[in-house]
Amino acid sequence: MFLGTHTPRLDEKGRLILPAKFRDELAGGLVITKGQEHCLYVFPMAEFKRIAEQLHTTPMTHKAARAYSRVFFASAHDEVPDKQGRVTVPVHLRNYAGLDRDLVVIGASSRVEIWDAAAWASYLEESEDDFADIEEGVLPGGL
């Protein structure tokens, strides 16, 4: 499970040093792809394969599933981190997420998300007031 908030920087070659807490889980390979709200999703290879299988079982007649699959898979980039825990974020994904230098990398349970630091701050500012009201329906049975 991925937890926490980290603030690495993107180097001049478009590489990100993965937070130390996440490296073991991602060492065997990962997939970076477009996420919602213009962030990037990073999945361990096994989790990406599980999601791919779920999408594979959705009927091709389901228009929203087709559209989601196209973007999800067409933008996907697989990689194995180097010995320093670095991964290259491809240009098309950096452009999509507006990544420049300062990043926020968050643990989001079964995935990691990569955000531009300013975009993350803006997202938090816009969504934190609603956080207390979201529980019902998202967390069955409540806390």
C-alpha positions as CSV (number, residue, x, y, z in Angstrom):
1,M,0.0,0.0,0.0
2,F,1.3,3.4,-1.0
3,L,1.0,6.2,1.6
4,G,2.2,9.7,2.3
5,T,3.2,12.8,0.4
6,H,6.7,13.4,-1.0
7,T,8.2,16.4,-2.8
8,P,10.9,15.3,-5.3
9,R,12.1,17.2,-8.3
10,L,12.2,16.3,-11.9
11,D,15.8,16.5,-13.3
12,E,16.8,18.1,-16.6
13,K,16.4,14.7,-18.3
14,G,12.8,14.2,-17.2
15,R,13.7,11.7,-14.5
16,L,12.1,11.4,-11.1
17,I,13.8,9.7,-8.1
18,L,11.0,7.6,-6.6
19,P,10.5,8.1,-2.8
20,A,12.4,5.5,-0.9
21,K,9.2,4.2,0.7
22,F,7.9,3.2,-2.7
23,R,11.0,1.7,-4.3
24,D,10.7,-1.9,-3.1
25,E,7.1,-2.2,-4.4
26,L,8.0,-0.7,-7.8
27,A,11.5,-2.2,-8.2
28,G,10.2,-5.1,-10.4
29,G,8.6,-2.7,-12.9
30,L,6.0,-0.1,-13.2
31,V,3.6,1.6,-15.6
32,I,3.1,5.4,-15.7
33,T,-0.1,6.6,-17.4
34,K,-2.5,9.5,-17.5
35,G,-4.7,9.8,-14.4
36,Q,-7.7,12.0,-13.8
37,E,-7.4,15.6,-12.8
38,H,-4.2,15.9,-14.9
39,C,-2.0,13.9,-12.7
40,L,-0.1,10.8,-13.6
41,Y,-0.8,7.3,-12.1
42,V,2.1,5.0,-11.4
43,F,1.1,1.3,-10.9
44,P,3.3,-1.6,-9.9
45,M,3.3,-4.0,-12.9
46,A,1.1,-6.6,-11.2
47,E,-1.5,-4.0,-10.3
48,F,-1.5,-2.6,-13.9
49,K,-2.1,-6.1,-15.2
50,R,-5.0,-6.6,-12.8
51,I,-6.6,-3.4,-14.0
52,A,-5.9,-4.3,-17.6
53,E,-7.7,-7.7,-17.1
54,Q,-10.7,-5.9,-15.6
55,L,-10.9,-3.5,-18.6
56,H,-10.5,-6.5,-20.9
57,T,-13.6,-8.1,-19.4
58,T,-15.7,-5.0,-20.1
59,P,-17.8,-5.4,-23.3
60,M,-16.4,-3.5,-26.3
61,T,-19.9,-2.2,-26.8
62,H,-19.5,-0.1,-23.7
63,K,-18.6,3.3,-25.1
64,A,-17.2,4.8,-21.9
65,A,-15.0,1.7,-21.3
66,R,-13.6,2.0,-24.8
67,A,-12.8,5.6,-24.4
68,Y,-11.1,5.1,-21.1
69,S,-9.1,2.1,-22.3
70,R,-7.8,4.1,-25.3
71,V,-6.4,6.9,-23.2
72,F,-5.3,4.6,-20.4
73,F,-3.3,2.2,-22.6
74,A,-2.2,4.6,-25.4
75,S,-0.5,6.9,-22.9
76,A,1.0,4.1,-20.8
77,H,4.8,3.8,-20.4
78,D,6.4,0.8,-18.7
79,E,9.8,1.0,-17.1
80,V,12.0,-0.6,-14.5
81,P,13.6,1.9,-12.1
82,D,17.4,2.1,-12.2
83,K,19.7,1.4,-9.2
84,Q,19.1,4.9,-7.8
85,G,15.3,4.5,-8.0
86,R,15.0,6.8,-11.0
87,V,12.4,6.6,-13.7
88,T,12.0,8.7,-16.8
89,V,8.7,10.4,-17.3
90,P,8.1,10.6,-21.0
91,V,7.5,14.1,-22.6
92,H,3.9,13.4,-23.5
93,L,3.1,12.5,-19.9
94,R,5.0,15.5,-18.5
95,N,3.1,17.8,-20.9
96,Y,-0.3,16.2,-19.9
97,A,0.3,16.7,-16.2
98,G,2.1,20.1,-16.6
99,L,5.2,18.8,-14.9
100,D,8.1,21.1,-14.8
101,R,10.5,20.8,-11.9
102,D,8.7,20.8,-8.5
103,L,6.6,17.7,-8.0
104,V,4.4,16.2,-5.4
105,V,4.3,12.4,-5.3
106,I,1.5,10.9,-3.2
107,G,0.6,7.4,-2.1
108,A,-2.9,6.6,-3.1
109,S,-3.4,3.1,-1.8
110,S,-2.7,0.7,-4.8
111,R,-1.1,3.4,-6.9
112,V,1.2,6.4,-6.8
113,E,0.2,9.7,-8.2
114,I,2.6,12.4,-9.6
115,W,1.4,16.0,-9.5
116,D,2.9,19.3,-10.5
117,A,3.4,21.0,-7.1
118,A,1.3,24.0,-7.9
119,A,-1.5,21.8,-9.3
120,W,-1.5,19.7,-6.2
121,A,-1.7,22.8,-3.9
122,S,-4.6,24.1,-6.0
123,Y,-6.4,20.7,-5.9
124,L,-6.1,20.5,-2.1
125,E,-7.4,24.1,-1.7
126,E,-10.4,23.3,-3.9
127,S,-11.2,19.9,-2.4
128,E,-10.3,20.0,1.3
129,D,-13.5,21.9,2.3
130,D,-15.6,19.0,0.7
131,F,-13.5,16.3,2.3
132,A,-15.7,16.0,5.5
133,D,-18.8,15.6,3.4
134,I,-17.5,12.9,1.1
135,E,-17.5,10.0,3.6
136,E,-21.0,8.8,3.0
137,G,-21.1,6.5,-0.1
138,V,-17.4,6.4,-0.4
139,L,-16.7,4.5,2.8
140,P,-19.4,1.8,3.3
141,G,-20.4,1.7,6.9
142,G,-18.5,4.9,7.8
143,L,-15.6,5.2,10.2
